[in-house]
Amino acid sequence: MSRSVVGTRSRTRRATREALAELAIPLPRMRVVDVLREASLSAVRAPARTLLNALGTILGVAAIVSIMGLSGTARGAVSDSFDVLRVTQVTFVDSEQDRTVGRDGRAAGSSLTLRAQESVAGLNGVVDAGLFWQFADGRPQPVRRFRTQGPADLSTPSLPLNVASARALTTNRAVVVQGRLFDAGMEDRHARVGVLGVVAARSLGVTRVDRGPVVYVRDTPITVVGVVGDVQISGTMLNALTLPTTTAEDLGLDGEREIIVRTAPGAAQTIAGQGPFAISPLAPGRVTALAPPDSSLLRNQVQSSLTSLLLALALIALAIGVVAITNVTLLAVMQRRSEIGLRRAMGAAPRHIALLVLTEAAATGTIGGFAGASLGTLTVAVVAAAKGWPPVLDPMVLVAAPLLGTLAGVLAGAYPARKATRITPIEALQR
């Protein structure tokens, strides 16, 4: 716009004010009460348009509230998972120099024994502990259903052979689908018993254990007392035959031993430090503890990443809501050109038109903020109930949601308000 045109408009406004002053006609004014009344009447006159205009704010604010609420709820669930599962397991193994297994399959000089298992189990903070190992590093071994003489052939089933103490089965939280688990009494008696995993039982054709089916390992009869359907720690048990430690030692089935310890939440690091002294008081360096890292650092990293991701999604949702409100408000201004032109002809100044449009947009945004906060809270409650999580929602989010809706409405109404101030009575009548 050229300087001459701007100067002409300024002189025209000045001349108008001077003429009104000479005629004692007051300058056009609009009180705050009038603006609020006009904005409310506009919303009531066209409820469908108001609802459509508020829809963007409702969805945007609802997305923000639900995302912030779900992030807090999910953070709580993630924290519980880290505390209860990830940081409650410690494994003790022999140091590298002690991991020697003789040609007969027996471990040479291992510090991990049933007595060491009981020593670790007696530590404060230990829920359970069990001795466990795999023969031949888990490579499948011939396991027959019937006694035969001579070498195994290709038709002989092969299964990994696991060795576990009775306490190791409970430490692994083995779930029995048939029969029972062998106990400490069987272990003390060197009983020739074992348990099969569901996959191993299927491959051997063992469907029932109530009649004491027998399998043969190195031509030694092993009575199957149970079938395990699920374990929490060592998933190899599902496809293996698991024997008591004393029975395996009698058969020369040894390997790289480990003591698996399940601790109370928060006690893993302490048990990892005390365990080697409980297992081998005179030479704790012969035992290595494999403990999870400190959960606080890992949990904070996960929470930070999760919060950043969800916050970015919330900002995107808010931006979409602002754009939607802007488009609908601009369309409403174009549809009300005649009304705006009439107001200008009756003395309304451009600032009055802009204030009216901004107030209407702010009111719509506030309505959308309240509705969005309610919808977001409902979403958090429904999702938390479906997942079995305790819902977590910061009260400040609910307080800020309507204010955020109002701010979004004002930002969205700025450009339409500017467009509305440029509508003149003559242009409105010509259209």
Secondary structure by P-SEA (a helix, b strand, c coil): ccaaaaaaaaaaaaaaaaaaaaaccccccccaaaaaaaaaaaaaacaaaaaaaaaaaaaaaaaaaaaaaaaaaaaaaaaaaaacccccbbbbbccccccccccccccccccccaaaaaaaaacccccbbbbbbbcccccccccccccccccccccbbbbbbbbbcaaaaaaacccccccccccaaaaaaccccccccaaaaaaacccccccbbbbbcccbbbbbcccccccccccccccbbbbcaaaaaaaccccbbbbbbbbcccaaaaaaaaccccccccccccccccccccaaaaaaaaaaaaaaaaaaaaaaaaaaaaaaaaaaaaaaaaaaaaaaaaaaaacccaaaaaaaaaaaaaaaaaaaaaaaaaaaaaaaaaaaaaacccbbbbaaaaaaaaaaaaaaaaaaaaaaaaaaaaccaaaaaac
